[in-house]
Every structure is written in structure tokens, then in C-alpha cells.
Amino acid sequence: MKKYIYISFIFLLSFFLFGCSKKQPELNDLQVIKNRGYLIVGTKTDSPPFGYYNKEGKLVGFDIDIAYAIAENIFGKKSFANVKFVKVDTQNRIAKLNSKEVDVLVATMSINDKRRLIMNFSAPYFIANQKLLIRKTSKIGNLQYFNKNGRLVVIMGTTGERVARNFAPNANLIGAKSYTQAINLLINNQVDGVLGDDCILAGYLNDNLKIINHSYSKEYYAVAVRKTNKSKELLNALNAAVASILDERQLNFITKKWIVY
């Protein structure tokens, strides 16, 4: 009898030690976000009209409104508390996504084949064009001018360098860390042109600058997520959100609100 009781005790002890310690299935990215109660969005803060601080110090812009619309779709309610923004720039945005500092990127991120190797993209929510910004007094007429003359600035980490090399392979290229830095180089006569997305360049226009109305490539902005199995449901939710924004014509309202060419 004692032997039976001893064996039963050992069995119960093993059950509680090993049976109850069975690992719970890990949550996917969408489940983590819903349990947390808010979406962490990496966005730019120096790229008007997509993401920047207004005169009151509030973060506003096209991408900011898109992020809020996506969060509203995911959580089923509209609330500023649904989103937490993290500042990213062109150089660190992919690293911050892959290190899980942010859930998604809504940061003027254009789709290209190289980026598809390391991240996934939602359906596009905006189409930009690569164009040339110059001083109004300049006689430059196209990108090919830079094959033999002047200095052209592109923003590092963007598709601008690839486009510049395609159309002006012999150009003297200068790399800038941000659009703000690139524009300042142009204003201070340190470069002769800035190649970038027209919608962002338009945010920097003043009486002394102009955009040449010729497109050198189309840039499809999309929401970026990590390229993992845990992100598949989140990607599906993002695509549903973008489709909803497009279907409800909400995107047209956001576009008219922020984009001026």
C-alpha cells in the first residue's frame, strides 16, 4: 500500500512539474498589438507633408493620418491612444523595424525588389514621382545635365541614388541624411539640384526654388512589416485597412488635406 501511495505521489509530482510547465503558443504580431492596445508606428518627423511637427509642436502629416486610420481599422474604434509614434529616419527605419522597436513603418517607404528581400509591404497607399528640385535662377533642364556639370544631392537610403545612376551615371553625387539637409545644401549653393519624391520636395518649395515637371520614376509608398511568419496576420490586417481607406474614399480626403503640387 505504501509503495502504491509513493508511486502515485511521484506521478502527481511529475505531472505538476512537467505537465503544467508546457509552453503556451507564442502570439503572432497582430495578437501582441491587440493585447497591448496600441500600434507602434515608425514614422519620419522631418518630411513635410508626410510627417513633421507643426508650429504648435504637434506631429502631423499624411503618414500620421494614415497610421491613425490603420489603427482605427485594427482596433475597431477611433482614438489617438491607438497609436504610439517612434521617430525614424531613412538610415535607421529598417533596423528599428527588424529589432522590434516598432510594429510597422509608415514612413514614405517605397516598394522595391531589394527591400522585398528583407521585409513585406502592404498594398500601396500613395504614388510619388522622382523629380528634380533646383533654384529658380538655374538654367538646368533635366537630370542628364549632371553628367558633365554641377553637383546633385540625393538622400541616402532612398531610391534616389539608383535613379540618379540610371539617368546620369557620371553625375557628381552628394549624399544627404535627410531632405532638410539636402534642401539646405541647395539653398546655400553647395549643390545645384536635389533629386527626390515630388510630394516631399513640394513641402519645401519657396519663392527661390522650383520643381522640374518631369518624372524619372514612380515610387509606391506602402506600410512595411517584418518578413516573418508571425507577421502574416498583421500584413493581412494592414491590407484590409488600406483597402478600407481606399474604398471609403478616406484617402482622397487625406490627400487633399496634405498634398500640394
Secondary structure by P-SEA (a helix, b strand, c coil): caaaaaaaaaaaaaaaacccccccccccaaaaaaaacbbbbbbbccccccbbbccccccccaaaaaaaaaaaaaacccccccbbbbbbccccaaaaaaacccccccccccccaaaaaccccccccccccbbbbbccccccccccccccbbbbbbbcccaaaaaaaacccccbbbbbccaaaaaaaaaacccccccccaaaaaaaccccccccccccbbbbbbbbbcccccaaaaaaaaaaaaaaaaaaaaaaaaaaacccc
